[in-house]
Structure formats: C-alpha cells, structure tokens
Amino acid sequence: MSEMTQATPQLLRRVSAGAVLDFMRASGAVTVTEVIQATGLTRATAISVCEDLMERGWITELENQRAFGGYQKGRPARRFELNERAGYVLGMDVGFSKATVVVADLRGQALGRASQPFEIEDMSAEERVAVIDRAAAMALHSVGASPEAVLAVCAGIAAPVDRNGNILAAQRFWGLFDVGLKSALHKLHGWTVLLENDANLAALGDRWRGAAAGVDDVVVILASERFGSGVIEDGRLLHGSGGGAGELAHLDLVEGVGDTYGIASLARAWAAEALAGNAKTSLRDHAATGAEAEHVFTAAAAGDAEALKILDRLADRMARIIGSVATVINPELVVIGGAVANSAGVLLKPIAARLPDFTATPPRVAVSPLGDSIVTVGAVRRALDYVETNTLDLELNLPA
C-alpha cells in the first residue's frame, strides 16, 4: 500500500501534464481558466502543471494581455502557449519497396518529408536500416532539425505487430520487416522507436484527421497493392494476442474474392486482360507501359466501356470484402485508405448498393482524404501520444 501511495502523486503529475499538453497542442494561446475547463484540473494543479511545463521548455508564457488592449482593469490573466518547436517526432512508413519519413512538430504539423527506395528484395537487415536512417536524415535536414531534437519515432510496417511492439514474423514477407529497427536507431541516435502495423496506423491517422474523425467504431482498409485493415472498437485500437487483429488473410476463403490483392493491383491486372483482347478502349494509350488504376478510373469517368467493366468488378470485390469485415466486426464506418483512395470515391455508390447482399449490418463507407500519407499521419499521432504520456521523463534539446 505504501508503494501505491508514493507512486500516486507522480502518476497524477504525468497524467495532468499529458492532459495539458494534449489540450495546448490543439489550441492557440490559452488562459489557466481555459486549461481548467478543458482538463478538469483544479486551479492550483493547473497553475502548477503550467509552471512546471514552462520551466521544462514545453510551453511558453505570453506577454501581458493588457499591452494588447484586452484588459483595462484588474489583474490580467496569464496566457500560455505550446512551444511547438521544443522538439520533433518522426512518423515512418516502411513498406516493401521504400521507406518514407515525415518530420512533425509538437502540434503534429508535418514540416518535412523524404523517401528512399529499397533497391533489391534480399537486402540485409543492416542495409534496410541504413536506407530508413538515410530517409530520416534527409527529412530532418529539410527542416533544419538535428537528430538530438527528436523526441520519439513511430514506424509503420507491413507486418502484424503486437501491443508490445513485437513483430509476428510467421511469414517470409513479414520477416522482411524484422530488421531490429528499434535497437538500431536507438544505438545510432538514442531515439525511442515505436513499431506498429501500417494498417493500424492508418486507422489512427484517419480517425485523427480523416474521414473517421470522431467515429469510435471504424475499420480502415489499406487497399492499394494489398488489402490490410486496422480496427478501432469503442475508440480503442485492437491488436489481438499476437498483433493479428485486422489481418485479412481470410479473404482467400471469401467467395468472389480469393486473395488479398488490392485495388491498384487488380485494376492493373484486369486492364492488362482487356488490352490482351481486341476490345476497343482508351486504355490502349497506356499499353506500352501498362495501364494503372488511375488510368482506369479516368477512362471510366469518360465513359470507356472496358474501364467501366473493371470498376464494376472492383465494386463487387470491395463489397464482398467490406461485407465480410462488417459481419465479423460490425463497425459504424469502413474507410478505404492508401494512395488509391484519391480516385476510389467513384466506387462508393456501387459498393453501398451491393453491401446488403453480403452482410446484415452494412456500415457507411468512405474514402480517406489522407491519400498515401495516411500511415505517416497515424505514425505521427502515435509518437505524439508517447511524448504526451512521457513528458516529465523527456529532456528537451533547447538552445541556450
């Protein structure tokens, strides 16, 4: 009991500091009264937390409001504001063919971005880490930030990751991402690195700043090259016992689906089938290099018959996939995410029309506005969560 009594004040300080930072991250200049209203803290605690955060460099106190004509009589209210450049977080999207790194400030605003390709599939773990580290260095350099100013890193990978950050490398493809990234980047730079499944981060990102904002029961499906999903239930991200929650390997068993190839892959393959025949189609303009999904969507919008057939097949495939997910999970909303989402809005109406054929609980369906940034947006959100939880343990590298 004595240990709990001793731990409680420190725990309360951490929770209070995180709550104040979370509020300030989404606000401009705020008064202590506004902090109290937003967090439920007492006045004494709110003032103490603000002064502690100010002393540590997380927030700044602004000039006397009277100087700006806001107060004529009485004691002016103290105003505080987040020091958004007190440090940075990195959001990483580590895919099969490239690594993308985003640098964000403490408001979650993306400031810089860099990508680097993995030249060959059978690169060693050390070589893959070197590519990721090079992308991080380029992104930091683009905003004039030093590695020492990084407070947390979150990397999204195309493999299941459990709630403790361990990779389930049960398949060879998943094993490509088990490269010791956490320990390597900590050794190189001292960074705290959080690992998470890319579709899970897509769910966090879209619920933060996308079509799922404010929705507590949502499934986000990354749908470009391969299908994968992240599940948020009652506002909580689901991992499962080994990180496999949201994996869509069961699609191999779904009638009319049979695999996990995504919209971009299917559109490319079905366009190639159309071009192999004698059909008259504007897709032949891209025959030399191969028609991509965006070419199919553009041709369909212009009324191309073959492209419209492909869209119909895509809508049927997506309705079956979403129907299977909705039957098991029963979300309020399913969001189609990834780079292909920029063009997939045309599929929404035909998907909605077909859904009742495949589930008794059809959800709303939307496309994410975040495009191919959806994973890095979620990674930034996850890194900021870590920073807010561990504010009192992190040292800021502030200029003297």
GUSERO-557033 format. One record per residue (C-alpha): residue number from 1; residue in one letter; x, y, z. Coordinates in steps of 0.25 Angstrom, whole numbers. Layout:
<pakols>
pos NUM, code a, u X, v Y, w Z
...
</pakols>
This chain:
<pakols>
pos 1, code m, u 0, v 0, w 0
pos 2, code s, u 11, v 10, w 3
pos 3, code e, u 17, v 8, w -11
pos 4, code m, u 4, v 11, w -17
pos 5, code t, u 3, v 24, w -8
pos 6, code q, u 17, v 28, w -12
pos 7, code a, u 14, v 25, w -27
pos 8, code t, u 1, v 32, w -28
pos 9, code p, u 5, v 47, w -27
pos 10, code q, u 16, v 44, w -38
pos 11, code l, u 5, v 37, w -47
pos 12, code l, u -4, v 49, w -45
pos 13, code r, u 6, v 58, w -49
pos 14, code r, u 9, v 50, w -62
pos 15, code v, u -6, v 49, w -66
pos 16, code s, u -8, v 64, w -63
pos 17, code a, u 4, v 68, w -71
pos 18, code g, u -1, v 60, w -83
pos 19, code a, u -15, v 65, w -82
pos 20, code v, u -10, v 80, w -82
pos 21, code l, u -1, v 77, w -94
pos 22, code d, u -11, v 70, w -102
pos 23, code f, u -21, v 82, w -100
pos 24, code m, u -10, v 92, w -103
pos 25, code r, u -6, v 84, w -116
pos 26, code a, u -20, v 87, w -121
pos 27, code s, u -21, v 101, w -117
pos 28, code g, u -14, v 114, w -118
pos 29, code a, u -11, v 123, w -106
pos 30, code v, u -19, v 119, w -94
pos 31, code t, u -22, v 124, w -80
pos 32, code v, u -22, v 116, w -67
pos 33, code t, u -37, v 116, w -67
pos 34, code e, u -38, v 110, w -81
pos 35, code v, u -28, v 99, w -76
pos 36, code i, u -37, v 96, w -64
pos 37, code q, u -49, v 96, w -73
pos 38, code a, u -43, v 86, w -83
pos 39, code t, u -36, v 77, w -73
pos 40, code g, u -44, v 77, w -61
pos 41, code l, u -32, v 80, w -52
pos 42, code t, u -33, v 89, w -40
pos 43, code r, u -27, v 103, w -41
pos 44, code a, u -15, v 100, w -32
pos 45, code t, u -12, v 88, w -40
pos 46, code a, u -14, v 95, w -54
pos 47, code i, u -5, v 106, w -50
pos 48, code s, u 6, v 97, w -44
pos 49, code v, u 6, v 88, w -57
pos 50, code c, u 7, v 100, w -66
pos 51, code e, u 19, v 106, w -58
pos 52, code d, u 25, v 92, w -58
pos 53, code l, u 24, v 90, w -73
pos 54, code m, u 28, v 105, w -75
pos 55, code e, u 41, v 102, w -67
pos 56, code r, u 44, v 90, w -75
pos 57, code g, u 42, v 97, w -88
pos 58, code w, u 29, v 90, w -93
pos 59, code i, u 21, v 103, w -93
pos 60, code t, u 23, v 118, w -92
pos 61, code e, u 16, v 129, w -85
pos 62, code l, u 12, v 140, w -94
pos 63, code e, u 13, v 155, w -91
pos 64, code n, u 3, v 163, w -82
pos 65, code q, u -10, v 163, w -89
pos 66, code r, u -12, v 178, w -85
pos 67, code a, u -2, v 182, w -95
pos 68, code f, u -11, v 178, w -106
pos 69, code g, u -23, v 185, w -100
pos 70, code g, u -30, v 172, w -95
pos 71, code y, u -31, v 177, w -81
pos 72, code q, u -34, v 191, w -75
pos 73, code k, u -35, v 188, w -61
pos 74, code g, u -31, v 177, w -51
pos 75, code r, u -21, v 167, w -52
pos 76, code p, u -19, v 161, w -66
pos 77, code a, u -20, v 146, w -68
pos 78, code r, u -7, v 139, w -70
pos 79, code r, u -7, v 133, w -84
pos 80, code f, u 1, v 120, w -89
pos 81, code e, u 4, v 114, w -102
pos 82, code l, u 11, v 101, w -107
pos 83, code n, u 25, v 102, w -111
pos 84, code e, u 22, v 94, w -123
pos 85, code r, u 37, v 94, w -128
pos 86, code a, u 42, v 89, w -114
pos 87, code g, u 45, v 76, w -121
pos 88, code y, u 40, v 68, w -133
pos 89, code v, u 34, v 54, w -135
pos 90, code l, u 37, v 45, w -147
pos 91, code g, u 26, v 37, w -154
pos 92, code m, u 31, v 26, w -163
pos 93, code d, u 24, v 17, w -173
pos 94, code v, u 33, v 5, w -176
pos 95, code g, u 28, v -2, w -188
pos 96, code f, u 33, v -13, w -197
pos 97, code s, u 39, v -4, w -207
pos 98, code k, u 42, v 9, w -200
pos 99, code a, u 43, v 16, w -187
pos 100, code t, u 36, v 29, w -185
pos 101, code v, u 39, v 38, w -173
pos 102, code v, u 31, v 51, w -168
pos 103, code v, u 37, v 61, w -158
pos 104, code a, u 26, v 67, w -150
pos 105, code d, u 25, v 78, w -139
pos 106, code l, u 18, v 76, w -126
pos 107, code r, u 5, v 80, w -132
pos 108, code g, u 6, v 69, w -141
pos 109, code q, u 8, v 78, w -153
pos 110, code a, u 17, v 71, w -164
pos 111, code l, u 29, v 80, w -167
pos 112, code g, u 38, v 71, w -176
pos 113, code r, u 37, v 58, w -183
pos 114, code a, u 47, v 49, w -190
pos 115, code s, u 46, v 35, w -197
pos 116, code q, u 57, v 25, w -200
pos 117, code p, u 55, v 12, w -208
pos 118, code f, u 60, v -2, w -204
pos 119, code e, u 67, v -5, w -217
pos 120, code i, u 66, v -20, w -216
pos 121, code e, u 57, v -30, w -208
pos 122, code d, u 68, v -38, w -202
pos 123, code m, u 75, v -27, w -195
pos 124, code s, u 81, v -30, w -181
pos 125, code a, u 75, v -24, w -169
pos 126, code e, u 87, v -15, w -167
pos 127, code e, u 85, v -10, w -181
pos 128, code r, u 70, v -7, w -179
pos 129, code v, u 72, v 0, w -166
pos 130, code a, u 82, v 9, w -174
pos 131, code v, u 72, v 13, w -184
pos 132, code i, u 62, v 16, w -173
pos 133, code d, u 72, v 24, w -166
pos 134, code r, u 76, v 32, w -178
pos 135, code a, u 62, v 35, w -181
pos 136, code a, u 61, v 41, w -167
pos 137, code a, u 74, v 49, w -168
pos 138, code m, u 68, v 55, w -181
pos 139, code a, u 55, v 58, w -175
pos 140, code l, u 62, v 65, w -163
pos 141, code h, u 72, v 73, w -172
pos 142, code s, u 60, v 78, w -180
pos 143, code v, u 55, v 86, w -168
pos 144, code g, u 68, v 89, w -161
pos 145, code a, u 65, v 79, w -149
pos 146, code s, u 76, v 71, w -142
pos 147, code p, u 75, v 57, w -138
pos 148, code e, u 76, v 61, w -124
pos 149, code a, u 63, v 69, w -125
pos 150, code v, u 55, v 56, w -128
pos 151, code l, u 46, v 52, w -116
pos 152, code a, u 40, v 40, w -122
pos 153, code v, u 39, v 31, w -134
pos 154, code c, u 28, v 22, w -139
pos 155, code a, u 30, v 13, w -151
pos 156, code g, u 18, v 6, w -158
pos 157, code i, u 22, v -7, w -165
pos 158, code a, u 14, v -17, w -173
pos 159, code a, u 14, v -28, w -163
pos 160, code p, u 6, v -31, w -151
pos 161, code v, u 12, v -24, w -138
pos 162, code d, u 6, v -28, w -124
pos 163, code r, u 3, v -17, w -114
pos 164, code n, u 17, v -18, w -108
pos 165, code g, u 24, v -15, w -121
pos 166, code n, u 28, v -29, w -125
pos 167, code i, u 27, v -33, w -140
pos 168, code l, u 20, v -46, w -143
pos 169, code a, u 29, v -52, w -154
pos 170, code a, u 21, v -64, w -157
pos 171, code q, u 22, v -62, w -172
pos 172, code r, u 35, v -59, w -180
pos 173, code f, u 29, v -46, w -185
pos 174, code w, u 26, v -41, w -171
pos 175, code g, u 40, v -45, w -167
pos 176, code l, u 46, v -35, w -177
pos 177, code f, u 42, v -24, w -167
pos 178, code d, u 48, v -31, w -154
pos 179, code v, u 61, v -24, w -156
pos 180, code g, u 64, v -19, w -142
pos 181, code l, u 60, v -5, w -145
pos 182, code k, u 57, v -1, w -131
pos 183, code s, u 70, v -5, w -125
pos 184, code a, u 78, v 0, w -137
pos 185, code l, u 72, v 14, w -137
pos 186, code h, u 74, v 15, w -122
pos 187, code k, u 88, v 11, w -123
pos 188, code l, u 91, v 21, w -135
pos 189, code h, u 83, v 33, w -129
pos 190, code g, u 77, v 30, w -115
pos 191, code w, u 63, v 30, w -121
pos 192, code t, u 51, v 23, w -115
pos 193, code v, u 45, v 15, w -127
pos 194, code l, u 31, v 10, w -126
pos 195, code l, u 27, v -1, w -136
pos 196, code e, u 13, v -3, w -141
pos 197, code n, u 6, v -9, w -153
pos 198, code d, u 3, v 0, w -164
pos 199, code a, u -12, v -2, w -165
pos 200, code n, u -13, v 0, w -150
pos 201, code l, u -6, v 14, w -152
pos 202, code a, u -15, v 17, w -164
pos 203, code a, u -27, v 15, w -154
pos 204, code l, u -21, v 24, w -144
pos 205, code g, u -17, v 34, w -155
pos 206, code d, u -31, v 35, w -161
pos 207, code r, u -38, v 35, w -148
pos 208, code w, u -30, v 47, w -144
pos 209, code r, u -30, v 55, w -157
pos 210, code g, u -38, v 48, w -168
pos 211, code a, u -52, v 43, w -171
pos 212, code a, u -53, v 35, w -158
pos 213, code a, u -51, v 47, w -149
pos 214, code g, u -60, v 46, w -137
pos 215, code v, u -64, v 31, w -140
pos 216, code d, u -62, v 21, w -129
pos 217, code d, u -65, v 8, w -137
pos 218, code v, u -57, v 8, w -150
pos 219, code v, u -49, v -1, w -159
pos 220, code v, u -39, v 6, w -169
pos 221, code i, u -35, v -3, w -180
pos 222, code l, u -22, v 0, w -188
pos 223, code a, u -26, v -4, w -202
pos 224, code s, u -15, v -1, w -211
pos 225, code e, u -6, v -12, w -215
pos 226, code r, u -10, v -22, w -204
pos 227, code f, u -22, v -21, w -194
pos 228, code g, u -20, v -19, w -179
pos 229, code s, u -28, v -13, w -169
pos 230, code g, u -27, v -6, w -155
pos 231, code v, u -39, v -7, w -145
pos 232, code i, u -43, v 3, w -135
pos 233, code e, u -54, v -2, w -126
pos 234, code d, u -60, v 7, w -116
pos 235, code g, u -49, v 17, w -118
pos 236, code r, u -38, v 7, w -115
pos 237, code l, u -28, v 1, w -126
pos 238, code l, u -29, v -14, w -126
pos 239, code h, u -17, v -23, w -127
pos 240, code g, u -21, v -37, w -123
pos 241, code s, u -12, v -46, w -115
pos 242, code g, u -1, v -46, w -126
pos 243, code g, u -4, v -34, w -133
pos 244, code g, u -12, v -41, w -144
pos 245, code a, u -25, v -33, w -141
pos 246, code g, u -30, v -27, w -155
pos 247, code e, u -21, v -37, w -163
pos 248, code l, u -29, v -40, w -176
pos 249, code a, u -23, v -54, w -179
pos 250, code h, u -37, v -60, w -178
pos 251, code l, u -41, v -53, w -192
pos 252, code d, u -34, v -65, w -198
pos 253, code l, u -47, v -72, w -193
pos 254, code v, u -57, v -62, w -197
pos 255, code e, u -66, v -65, w -210
pos 256, code g, u -63, v -56, w -221
pos 257, code v, u -50, v -51, w -215
pos 258, code g, u -40, v -62, w -213
pos 259, code d, u -27, v -53, w -210
pos 260, code t, u -22, v -41, w -203
pos 261, code y, u -18, v -33, w -216
pos 262, code g, u -23, v -18, w -214
pos 263, code i, u -30, v -9, w -224
pos 264, code a, u -17, v -4, w -231
pos 265, code s, u -12, v -18, w -233
pos 266, code l, u -26, v -23, w -238
pos 267, code a, u -28, v -11, w -247
pos 268, code r, u -15, v -13, w -253
pos 269, code a, u -17, v -28, w -256
pos 270, code w, u -31, v -26, w -261
pos 271, code a, u -27, v -15, w -270
pos 272, code a, u -16, v -24, w -276
pos 273, code e, u -26, v -34, w -278
pos 274, code a, u -35, v -24, w -286
pos 275, code l, u -23, v -20, w -294
pos 276, code a, u -19, v -34, w -298
pos 277, code g, u -32, v -36, w -305
pos 278, code n, u -38, v -28, w -317
pos 279, code a, u -47, v -19, w -309
pos 280, code k, u -47, v -4, w -313
pos 281, code t, u -43, v 4, w -301
pos 282, code s, u -35, v 17, w -298
pos 283, code l, u -27, v 9, w -288
pos 284, code r, u -18, v 5, w -301
pos 285, code d, u -12, v 19, w -299
pos 286, code h, u -4, v 13, w -288
pos 287, code a, u -2, v -1, w -294
pos 288, code a, u 13, v 1, w -295
pos 289, code t, u 16, v 3, w -280
pos 290, code g, u 3, v -3, w -275
pos 291, code a, u -10, v 3, w -270
pos 292, code e, u -10, v 7, w -255
pos 293, code a, u -22, v 9, w -246
pos 294, code e, u -23, v 24, w -249
pos 295, code h, u -23, v 21, w -264
pos 296, code v, u -35, v 12, w -262
pos 297, code f, u -42, v 22, w -253
pos 298, code t, u -40, v 33, w -263
pos 299, code a, u -45, v 25, w -275
pos 300, code a, u -57, v 20, w -267
pos 301, code a, u -61, v 35, w -264
pos 302, code a, u -60, v 38, w -279
pos 303, code g, u -70, v 26, w -282
pos 304, code d, u -60, v 15, w -286
pos 305, code a, u -67, v 2, w -287
pos 306, code e, u -56, v -7, w -283
pos 307, code a, u -52, v 2, w -271
pos 308, code l, u -66, v 3, w -266
pos 309, code k, u -66, v -13, w -266
pos 310, code i, u -53, v -12, w -258
pos 311, code l, u -60, v -2, w -248
pos 312, code d, u -72, v -11, w -247
pos 313, code r, u -63, v -23, w -243
pos 314, code l, u -55, v -15, w -233
pos 315, code a, u -68, v -10, w -226
pos 316, code d, u -73, v -24, w -225
pos 317, code r, u -60, v -29, w -220
pos 318, code m, u -59, v -18, w -209
pos 319, code a, u -74, v -20, w -205
pos 320, code r, u -71, v -35, w -202
pos 321, code i, u -58, v -31, w -194
pos 322, code i, u -65, v -20, w -186
pos 323, code g, u -77, v -29, w -184
pos 324, code s, u -68, v -40, w -178
pos 325, code v, u -62, v -30, w -169
pos 326, code a, u -75, v -23, w -165
pos 327, code t, u -81, v -37, w -162
pos 328, code v, u -70, v -40, w -152
pos 329, code i, u -67, v -27, w -146
pos 330, code n, u -79, v -18, w -148
pos 331, code p, u -73, v -4, w -150
pos 332, code e, u -81, v 8, w -152
pos 333, code l, u -71, v 13, w -163
pos 334, code v, u -61, v 6, w -173
pos 335, code v, u -51, v 15, w -179
pos 336, code i, u -43, v 12, w -192
pos 337, code g, u -29, v 17, w -190
pos 338, code g, u -16, v 18, w -197
pos 339, code a, u -11, v 25, w -210
pos 340, code v, u -23, v 18, w -218
pos 341, code a, u -33, v 26, w -209
pos 342, code n, u -30, v 38, w -217
pos 343, code s, u -38, v 32, w -228
pos 344, code a, u -47, v 22, w -221
pos 345, code g, u -59, v 31, w -218
pos 346, code v, u -66, v 26, w -231
pos 347, code l, u -67, v 13, w -224
pos 348, code l, u -75, v 17, w -212
pos 349, code k, u -89, v 17, w -218
pos 350, code p, u -88, v 3, w -225
pos 351, code i, u -81, v -3, w -212
pos 352, code a, u -93, v 3, w -204
pos 353, code a, u -103, v -3, w -213
pos 354, code r, u -97, v -17, w -213
pos 355, code l, u -94, v -17, w -198
pos 356, code p, u -107, v -22, w -193
pos 357, code d, u -105, v -35, w -201
pos 358, code f, u -93, v -39, w -193
pos 359, code t, u -96, v -34, w -179
pos 360, code a, u -108, v -32, w -170
pos 361, code t, u -100, v -20, w -163
pos 362, code p, u -95, v -11, w -175
pos 363, code p, u -87, v 0, w -170
pos 364, code r, u -85, v 14, w -176
pos 365, code v, u -73, v 14, w -186
pos 366, code a, u -64, v 26, w -189
pos 367, code v, u -50, v 29, w -195
pos 368, code s, u -39, v 35, w -187
pos 369, code p, u -35, v 49, w -191
pos 370, code l, u -21, v 46, w -186
pos 371, code g, u -16, v 38, w -198
pos 372, code d, u -3, v 32, w -197
pos 373, code s, u 1, v 40, w -185
pos 374, code i, u -9, v 32, w -176
pos 375, code v, u 1, v 23, w -170
pos 376, code t, u 11, v 34, w -166
pos 377, code v, u -1, v 43, w -161
pos 378, code g, u -4, v 31, w -151
pos 379, code a, u 11, v 29, w -148
pos 380, code v, u 12, v 44, w -144
pos 381, code r, u -1, v 43, w -135
pos 382, code r, u 5, v 30, w -128
pos 383, code a, u 18, v 37, w -126
pos 384, code l, u 11, v 49, w -120
pos 385, code d, u 3, v 40, w -111
pos 386, code y, u 16, v 35, w -106
pos 387, code v, u 22, v 49, w -104
pos 388, code e, u 10, v 54, w -96
pos 389, code t, u 10, v 41, w -87
pos 390, code n, u 25, v 43, w -84
pos 391, code t, u 26, v 58, w -84
pos 392, code l, u 33, v 58, w -70
pos 393, code d, u 43, v 48, w -74
pos 394, code l, u 48, v 54, w -87
pos 395, code e, u 59, v 64, w -88
pos 396, code l, u 57, v 75, w -98
pos 397, code n, u 69, v 80, w -106
pos 398, code l, u 66, v 95, w -105
pos 399, code p, u 76, v 105, w -110
pos 400, code a, u 84, v 112, w -99
</pakols>
